[in-house]
Amino acid sequence: MGFSSCFGVFDSRREKTATVTEGITTNNLRLFSYHSLRSATRLFHPSNRIGRGGFGVVYKGILRDGTQVAIKTLSAESKQGTNEFLTEINMISNIRHPNLVQLIGCCIEGNNRILVYEYLENNSLAGALLASKGKRHELDWSKRAAICKGTASGLAFLHEDAEPRIVHRDIKASNVLLDENFLPKIGDFGLAKLFPDNVTHVSTRVAGTEGYLAPEYALLGQLTKKADVYSFGVLLLEIISGKSSSKAAFGDDFLVLLEWTWKLFSEDRLLEIVDPDLIEYPQDEIMRFTKVALFCTQAASQQRPDMKQVVTMLSTDVNLNDNILSEPGLYRPRNPRKPRDGSLQISSLSDKGKEAATPFMTSTQLDNAYTDTEMVPR
């Protein structure tokens, strides 16, 4: 069975590489040689580096046929053998949705594990929105609203419709990529399962990024879809405010973005969270989006909506029952004004036993307190 590389079908010298896929269907997955990817990136030249994440460095590459691609060199050693690794990667490549980055192929030669993705012209949301002023794109509210809705749609697909179901674990601005029209696509989904549990961003048991971590996941290791919902809520606040959740500090108490938003909500000043660069915007819609973020970040995971509900809340002009909102949970260093020493705090877990209620303006309670969304880690 032949497999396409950037030079076409593997020649006879590459036949042995193809034999490792015996019994594996790879209809959507291309196998690339290491040499071809080195050439595509000009020997992985630093000028072609476009990103770095928890799983490795990303380079822009141009294949021999002129196709632009994003090439991720995985820095962590997989816990799986070649066949098992290829099986997982092939599974990821079969998951397709307009708001998910498409995996095109991979390279597995020696110790090299490299993934080849479609190239997105405007790189990541982190660069477009949260970078320094001179490097940011001007994103009006219509673009930001589309990014919110599209990201929610992609995440809902991963949670409910993908096969297998996937908890992303690391929803953040740098994992939301933007195409030429600034429409969003979620990247790096499904990669967490490929690596040992101790290959992480913040600790020896949790994969994720500080500022986005659900407290029950950060401190207790409890991974469910609701951990992704929490991270998405933080991302919503970043899109609305134009501020980084992990870098910005607000007020005399140096509050993080989520704390500051809750303070403004409690004092009926919620519109003060809006990015000053947004000159014109529909106030009602921004208020609704911000309240959706607060619903997503409640301390008790069962109080958070699922992502399909979030899509509805963002896409339709529903009246949100913000009277049932409880204070967000939070994971962060104890004192943001001091050097980070690893000491952590978690807030508002006292609500954990509360019965879940729908965020929509209705008296009907959600059945089973969202327990249908609980799932084991992948």
N, C-alpha and C positions, 0 to 999 in steps of 0.2 A: 504494500500500500504506500503510495507516494504522498508526501506532505509538502505544501508550498512554503518556500522561504522567500526572502526578498529577491532572490535570484531565480525564482521559479521553483520547479520540482527539484527535490534533493537529487544530486547525482549519485553515482555508485559508491563514492567514498563516504556518503552520508547514510547509506542504507542501514548500517548497524544502529545508528541513532534512532531510526524509525522503528526498529524491531521492539524497542521497549514499550511501544504502545499497543502491542498485540492484545486484542480483546477489548480495547478501549475505543469507543466511537468519538472521533474528533472532527465532526462535520464543520464546526464553527471555529476551530482552533488551528492556527498556523504555528508550525515549529520553525524557529529561526536559528541559524548558526551563530555562534558567538562572534565569528569573524564578520559576518554581515552587520551585526549590531554595532560592533566597534567602528566599522566603516561609516555606518549611518550617523553616528555621533561624532565623527572625526576623532576616534580614539578616546571617546568619553571626555572630550575637551571641556574644561571648566566654563567656557563661554556658552556652551550648550546646556548648562545646568539650569533647570527651570523650577526646581523644588526639592525639598528634603522633608521626609516624614519619618514616622516611627519605624517603617519597614524598609526604608532605603532612599537612595537619591534618584531623582527623576531628571532625565535629559530629553531635550528635543532632538529628534532624529529625522533624517530624510532617507527613505528607502530608495533602492535603485530605480524603481519605477516612478519616483518623484513624490510618493505619498509621504505626508508629514505624520509622524507618530510621536507619542510620549513613551519613553523607554525607562522603566523603573528597575534599577539594579537592587535586588533584595540584599540587605545587609545582614539579616539574621539567618542563621542556618536552620533549614527546615528540619522538623522532627520526623519527616516522612521520607521514604525512599522515592526513587524516580517515578515508578509506576503510580504510587499513591499520590505523589505531588501532582503529577499530570492529570490524574483523575479529578482531583479537587479543582485544579485550574480549568479543566475542560467544563466542569460543572458551572463554575463562575461565568465562563464564556457563553454558556447557554442561557443565562439570565439576561433578558433584554427588556428595556423600558426606555422611553424617551428621556427620562430624567436620571438614568444611570450611565456612567461612563462604560463604553464598550471595550471589553478585553479582546484584542485581536489575536494574540498568540504569545508564545514564550520561548525561552531558550533554556535548555537543561544540558549543560556540558560540564563535566567535572564537578567542581564546587559552585559553578555559576548557576544562579537562579535569577532569571531576568524576565520581566513581564512587558509586553508591548500593548499599549492602549491607543485608542483614537486620540488625536491631538485636538485640544480645545484652544481656540485662538486667544481668548482673554484670560487664560490661566485660571487662577483660583479667586474665589470671593475674598479671601484674606488680602490678596494683592490689590484687587480692584477697589475694595471698600475700606480696609483697615490699615493700609500702608500709609506712609507719610504723605503729607498734602501734595507734594509734587509728583507722586507716583500713582495717586488714586485716579480712578475714572469717575466722571460725573454721572452718578446713577440717580435718576429722578425717581419719584415714588412709584410710577407705573412699572419701571424695571425692577425695583426692589420688591414690590408686591408679587410680580411674576416669579422672582427668585424664591420667595417664601413659599408660594403655592406649589411650584415645581419641585422644590426640595421635599416638601411634605408629601407630595404624590409619589415620588421615588421611594421614600422611606416607608410609606404605607404599603407599597408593592413588595418591598423586601420582607416586611413583617407578615403580610397576609396572603400574598399571591405567588411569590417566588417559590421555586421548588429546588432545593429545600428552603424553608423559611430561614431568614438571616437576621440576627441582631448585629448591627454594624459595630457597636462598641466605641466608635471614635468619630461621631458626628461633630464637625467643627468647620470653621470658615475655610481652612486650607484644604479640606476634603470635598468642598463644593466647587466644582469647576464650571467655567462659563464659556459658552460657544460664541460665535461671531455676533450673535444677536443678544448676548448676555442672558441667555436661557441656561438654567442650572442643570448640572449632572453630578450625581454623587459618585465619588471615587473610593477606592480601597475597600469596597464591601467584600466580605467573605474571606479576607486575608488572615484574620485573627486565628482561624483554625489551623493554619499552615505552620504555626510556630509554637514553640514550647511556652508554657504559662509564664515563665520567668522572663520572656522577651517582651517587655512592656515599656510604657512611657513614664509611669510615675511610681510604681512599686513592684514587688515581686509577685503580685497576684492579680493586678488590675491593668487592663489595657485601656488607655484613654488619655485625655489631655486635661490638665488642671484648668479650672475655669468652666469646664463643660461637664464635669463628672457628677452624676447623681450621687447623693450622699450615701444611700444604702449600698451602692456598688463600690464606691471608693473605700468605705470603712468596713463593710460587712461582706463584700464580695458577692452580693446578691444581684445577679445579672438577669434581667428580663427585658422585654421590649420597652418597658417603662423607663429604663435607663436611657435608651435612645430618645424617648419622648422628652425627657428632661434636657438632654443635650440640645435637642432641636429648639426647645423653649429659650435657652440661652442664646442660640444662634439667631432667633427671631429678634431678640433685644439688640444684638449687635447690628443687625441689618437696619433696624429702626433708628438706632442712636448713632451709628457710624463709629462706635467705640468698641475696643477689644474688651472682652469679659475678664481677661487675665491681666491686663495692663493698666486700664484706666482706674482712677480713684476719684471718688466724688465726695464733696462736702468736707466739713471739718473732721469728721470721723474716718475719712479715707475709706468710704464704703466701696465695695465692688459693685459692678453694674446691676446685678440681680438685687442686692440689698437696696441700692439707690432707687431702683424702679419700684420696689415694694413701699419704700418710704414715700415716694411721690404719689403712689396709688392711695396710700393711707391718708395722705393730706390733700387728696383731690387735686393734685397738680400733675397728673400723669403726662400731659402733653409736653412737659419740660424735658422729657427724655428724648424727644425728637432731635435728630441731627440738625444742627444749625444750617448745614449746607442745603437742606431741603427747604426751598423757598415756598413752593406751592404743594399742598397735599390735602386730601380729604380727611378732615379731623376725625370724623366718625369711624372711618375705616382704620386709621392709625390707632385710635383708641381700642378698637376691637382686636386688632392684631396684637397690641401690647397686652391686653387682658388674656388673650389666648396663650401668650408666652407665660404669664403668671399661672394659668391653669396647668400648663405643662411642667412647671417647676415646683409644684407643691411638694412639701416634705414627704408626705405619705404617698407612696407610689400608686396605691389603689385609688387615690383621689385624682390622679392624672387621667386625661382622656387617652384613648388609643389614637393611632395616627390617621385612621379613616375618619374618626370624629374630627380630628384637627383639620383635615382637608375640607370637610364640610364647614367648619367654623371659619376658615379663611376664605372659602369660595362663595359663601352665601351671606347675605346680610341678616344674620340671626341676631336675636337679642340674647346676650350672655348674662346668666344669672351670677353676677360677680359677688352677690351676697354670701355665696357659699365658698368663696375663695379663702384658703388658709395660707399662712405665711410660708414662703418658700423654704426648702431645705438648702443647706449650704455646706460645701466642703472647701476649706481653704486654710492657709496658715493662720495661727491664732492672732497675730498682729501684723498686718500688711505693711506697717511702717518700719518693722525690723527685718533683718535678714532672715530669709526662710530657713528655719532649722528643722523642718519636718514635723513640727508640732501642728496638730490639726484640730479643727472643731467642727461639730455638726450641730445644726440648729433645727428646731421645730419638728422633732420626731415625736413629740407628745401627741400629735394628731394621727399617729399611725393606725390606731384602732378605729378611727371614725368610719362610719359607713359611707361608701362612695355615692355621690350624687351627680347627676348629669349637669354639665355646665350650661346647657340650654335652659331657657326660661320656661320651665315646666315642673310640675310636681312629681312627675314619674321618676322613680329611682332606677338607676341602671341595674340590670339583673346581675347577680353573682359578683358584684363589686369588682368587675374587670378580671376576675380570676381566669377567664378564658385566654387572657393575653400573657399569662405567666409561662415561661419556657426555660428550659435548661440551656446553659451556654453551649455554643457550637464548638 
